[in-house]
Amino acid sequence: MRTTPVAPVSPVSPASPPKPKEPLWRDVVGDVLRRERQAQERTLKDVAEAARISMPYLSELERGRKEASSEVLAAGARALGLSLADLLSLAQTELSRQASVSLAQPTRPRQGDIRLAA
């Protein structure tokens, strides 16, 4: 009977903690659009009509499913009484906030991780 050599099992090295995922621009902009619309107590239909874009498309933008052109973003911003600069500034502020939160989270060793001091 012939046996097939088996590769030796290497010890499992502890995995490094996962890096925080960078937020996508479209998610951040979508969150800002939704937050502004809801703060004004307006419906998707109302804002979409004012921006002259379809309601399903605005919904997709708010959920971060679509990348909008600058023209569409400007129209959405205007429908909410904002300039494009206002919208982008709010998005940048939110992006900075999310980045600082993810950097501030301490990386704790997971159960079973072994840390060695040099």
Secondary structure, 3 states (H helix, E strand, C coil): CCCCCCCCCCCCCCCCCCCCCCCCHHHHHHHHHHHHHHHCCCCHHHHHHHHCCCHHHHHHHHCCCCCCCHHHHHHHHHHCCCCHHHHHHHHHHHHHHHHHHHHHCCCCCCCCCCCCCC
